[in-house]
């Protein structure tokens, strides 16, 4: 194993805190990973890691070496990427994680178009609403639909989504049409549970963002399920346009409380915080941003 390979391996072990996890990720025997790290320590003449029965911890020398390894490896990857960009043909594999409903309705067509456009790029797509750990799981790019990012997130905004309060005509005939968000507390609301949201919905009233309590007998971590429940007259739901549009087009639901906007959602490309962004990943981000902008223009013109 050459010096750069040893640095790559050390960085992976330091980030995952486990020889076994790295061995499994790379398809190696645990003993191979252990020997390589021991050989690196022997070469450097210092202990990089303190082993315990539970996990690994970096020594002070290991912490300093980790930061220098990251700088060196990023420089190497950047240099290789610059050369690859000169060839103007993205190559290599991209592991991308996308949210389930948005991924199927908006991103899947774009990702398949990207695959046809760039046949030398392999796509490994994970469709799930769970919050992935980019570094630990070896994900190159994750798409997140959210109103706010966490501190320290490395992200690029590539689109936006509008939110609507929705109900069926049958439900409104039986329970009345709320004229103000404060009236939602007297209605059956269909709660979205992914992300651990509090039992309240936010609307903009007189230019100010306000929260209004709601009660939910039916809850789910999938917006399509909740929109179908609303279409069947089971309550009111709050959903983004990319989920609601097919039910709206079929006139199974309608928008309510239109005078009180809901804060829009941002669509973000999330990146690992510890590495240079490969050319192929940047090309994919540009492709998705352009595709989402076009689809937004088309929907605006249709309306």
C-alpha positions in Angstrom: 0.0 0.0 0.0 1.5 3.4 -1.0 1.5 6.5 1.2 -1.7 8.0 -0.3 -3.6 4.8 0.1 -2.5 4.6 3.7 -3.7 8.2 4.3 -7.1 7.4 2.7 -7.4 4.3 5.0 -6.4 6.3 8.1 -9.0 9.0 7.3 -11.7 6.5 6.9 -10.9 4.7 10.2 -10.7 8.1 12.0 -14.1 9.2 10.6 -15.9 5.9 11.3 -14.1 5.1 14.6 -14.0 1.4 13.7 -11.7 -1.0 11.9 -14.6 -3.3 11.3 -16.8 -0.6 9.7 -14.0 0.4 7.3 -13.2 -3.2 6.5 -16.9 -3.8 5.7 -17.2 -0.7 3.6 -14.1 -1.5 1.6 -14.7 -5.3 1.4 -11.5 -6.1 3.3 -10.7 -8.3 6.2 -10.5 -6.4 9.5 -7.0 -7.8 10.1 -5.9 -6.1 6.8 -7.1 -2.7 8.0 -5.5 -3.2 11.4 -2.2 -4.2 9.9 -2.1 -1.2 7.5 -2.8 1.3 10.3 -0.1 -0.4 12.5 2.3 -0.2 9.6 1.6 3.5 9.2 2.2 4.2 12.9 5.5 2.3 12.7 6.5 4.4 9.6 5.7 7.6 11.4 7.1 6.5 14.8 4.0 7.7 16.7 0.7 6.2 17.9 -2.2 7.7 15.9 -5.0 5.9 17.7 -5.8 4.7 21.2 -7.6 1.4 21.0 -10.3 0.3 23.5 -12.9 -2.4 23.6 -15.6 0.0 22.6 -14.1 2.3 20.0 -11.0 4.1 18.6 -9.9 7.5 19.8 -7.3 9.7 18.1 -4.2 10.7 20.0 -3.0 14.3 19.8 -0.6 13.2 17.1 -3.4 11.4 15.3 -5.7 14.5 15.3 -2.9 16.6 13.8 -2.1 14.0 11.2 -5.8 13.6 10.3 -6.1 17.3 9.4 -2.9 17.3 7.3 -4.1 14.1 5.5 -7.4 15.7 4.6 -5.6 18.8 3.2 -3.2 16.6 1.2 -5.9 14.2 -0.1 -8.2 17.1 -1.1 -5.3 18.7 -3.0 -4.6 15.4 -4.8 -8.3 14.9 -5.7 -8.6 18.6 -6.8 -5.6 18.1 -9.1 -7.0 14.9 -10.6 -10.4 16.6 -11.0 -8.9 19.5 -12.8 -7.3 17.1 -15.3 -10.6 15.2 -15.7 -12.4 18.4 -16.3 -10.1 19.2 -19.2 -11.4 16.1 -20.9 -15.0 17.4 -20.4 -16.4 14.0 -19.8 -17.5 13.2 -16.3 -16.5 9.7 -15.2 -16.9 7.6 -12.1 -19.6 6.6 -9.6 -22.0 8.8 -7.6 -23.9 7.6 -4.6 -26.9 9.8 -4.1 -29.6 9.8 -1.5 -33.0 11.4 -2.3 -36.3 11.8 -0.4 -38.9 9.2 -1.3 -41.8 11.2 -2.7 -39.8 14.1 -4.1 -37.3 11.7 -5.5 -39.8 9.6 -7.4 -42.0 12.5 -8.6 -39.3 15.1 -9.5 -35.8 13.7 -9.4 -36.1 10.2 -10.9 -36.8 11.6 -14.5 -33.9 14.0 -14.1 -31.5 11.3 -12.8 -32.4 9.0 -15.7 -31.9 11.8 -18.2 -28.5 12.5 -16.5 -27.6 8.8 -16.9 -28.4 8.9 -20.6 -26.5 12.2 -21.0 -23.4 10.9 -19.2 -23.0 7.2 -19.8 -19.6 7.1 -18.1 -21.1 8.1 -14.7 -22.6 5.3 -12.6 -25.5 6.2 -10.3 -26.3 4.4 -7.0 -29.6 5.9 -5.9 -31.1 5.5 -2.4 -34.8 6.6 -2.1 -35.6 7.2 1.5 -36.8 9.9 3.8 -34.3 9.1 6.5 -31.5 11.6 7.3 -28.4 10.0 6.0 -24.9 10.3 7.4 -22.9 11.3 4.3 -19.4 10.6 5.5 -20.2 7.4 7.5 -22.3 5.9 4.7 -20.1 7.0 1.8 -22.7 9.2 0.2 -21.4 11.7 -2.4 -24.6 13.8 -2.6 -27.9 14.0 -0.7 -31.0 15.9 -1.7 -32.9 17.4 1.3 -36.2 19.2 1.2 -36.4 21.5 4.3 -37.2 25.0 5.5 -33.9 25.3 7.4 -30.5 23.8 7.4 -28.4 22.8 10.5 -25.3 24.7 11.5 -22.3 23.3 9.7 -24.2 21.8 6.7 -22.4 22.1 3.4 -25.2 22.7 0.9 -26.2 24.3 -2.4 -29.8 25.4 -2.9 -31.0 23.9 -6.2 -34.8 24.6 -6.0 -37.8 25.4 -3.9 -41.2 24.1 -3.2 -44.5 25.7 -2.3 -46.7 24.4 0.5 -50.5 24.3 0.6 -53.2 23.5 3.1 -55.5 20.9 1.4 -58.9 19.2 2.0 -61.5 17.5 -0.1 -64.9 19.1 -1.0 -66.6 16.3 1.0 -64.7 17.1 4.2 -65.4 20.8 3.8 -69.1 20.2 3.2 -69.3 18.1 6.4 -67.0 20.2 8.7 -66.9 23.7 7.2 -64.2 25.6 5.5 -61.7 27.2 7.9 -61.3 30.9 7.2 -58.2 31.5 9.4 -55.4 29.2 10.5 -56.5 29.6 14.1 -59.6 27.6 13.3 -57.5 24.4 12.4 -57.6 23.4 16.1 -61.2 22.6 15.6 -60.5 20.4 12.6 -59.1 16.9 12.0 -55.6 17.5 10.7 -53.4 14.9 9.1 -49.9 15.1 10.7 -46.6 14.6 8.9 -44.3 12.9 11.5 -40.9 12.6 9.7 -38.4 15.0 11.3 -40.1 15.0 14.7 -42.2 18.1 14.0 -44.2 19.7 16.8 -48.1 19.5 16.7 -48.4 23.0 15.1 -48.5 24.4 11.5 -46.9 27.7 10.4 -48.6 30.3 8.3 -47.7 33.9 7.4 -50.4 36.2 8.9 -50.1 40.0 8.2 -46.5 39.5 7.1 -45.5 37.7 10.2 -44.8 34.0 10.7 -47.1 32.4 13.3 -47.5 28.9 14.6 -51.0 27.4 15.1 -51.7 24.2 17.1 -53.4 21.3 15.4 -54.7 17.9 16.5 -53.9 14.8 14.5 -55.8 11.5 14.8 -54.1 10.2 11.7 -50.3 10.7 11.2 -47.8 9.3 8.8 -44.2 9.9 7.7 -45.2 10.0 4.0 -47.0 12.9 2.3 -48.6 10.8 -0.4 -50.4 8.8 2.2 -51.7 11.9 4.0 -52.8 13.5 0.7 -54.8 10.4 -0.2 -56.3 10.5 3.3 -57.3 14.1 2.7 -58.8 13.2 -0.7 -60.9 10.5 1.0 -62.4 13.2 3.3 -60.5 12.2 6.5 -59.1 15.6 7.3 -56.9 18.6 6.3 -53.2 18.1 5.3 -50.3 20.5 4.7 -48.3 19.3 1.7 -45.7 20.6 -0.9 -46.8 21.2 -4.5 -44.9 18.3 -5.8 -47.0 15.9 -3.8 -50.4 17.7 -4.1 -50.4 18.5 -7.8 -51.8 15.1 -9.1 -54.7 15.2 -6.6 -55.4 18.8 -7.4 -55.4 18.1 -11.1 -57.9 15.3 -10.5 -60.0 17.7 -8.4 -60.0 15.2 -5.5 -58.7 18.0 -3.1 -58.6 21.8 -3.1 -56.4 24.4 -1.6 -57.7 26.2 1.5 -56.5 29.1 3.5 -54.9 30.5 0.3 -54.8 34.0 1.9 -52.3 32.7 4.5 -49.1 31.5 2.8 -47.0 28.7 4.2 -43.2 29.2 4.3 -41.7 27.7 1.2 -39.4 24.7 1.3 -35.8 24.9 0.1 -34.4 22.0 -2.0 -30.8 21.5 -1.2 -27.9 19.4 -2.5 -26.0 18.3 0.7 -22.3 17.5 0.5 -19.9 15.8 2.8 -17.9 18.3 4.8 -14.5 16.6 4.5 -13.7 16.4 0.9 -13.2 18.2 -2.4 -16.4 18.0 -4.6 -15.6 15.8 -7.6 -16.3 17.2 -11.1 -19.0 14.5 -11.8 -20.9 15.6 -8.6 -20.8 19.2 -9.6 -22.0 18.4 -13.0 -24.9 16.4 -11.5 -25.8 19.3 -9.2 -25.9 21.8 -12.1 -28.0 19.3 -14.1 -30.6 18.9 -11.3 -30.7 22.7 -10.6 -31.4 23.4 -14.3 -34.0 20.6 -14.5 -35.9 21.7 -11.4 -35.9 25.3 -12.7 -37.4 24.2 -16.0 -40.1 22.1 -14.4 -41.0 25.0 -12.1 -41.3 27.3 -15.1 -43.5 24.8 -16.9 -45.8 24.5 -13.9 -46.1 28.2 -13.6 -47.1 28.6 -17.2 -49.7 25.9 -16.9 -51.3 27.6 -13.9 
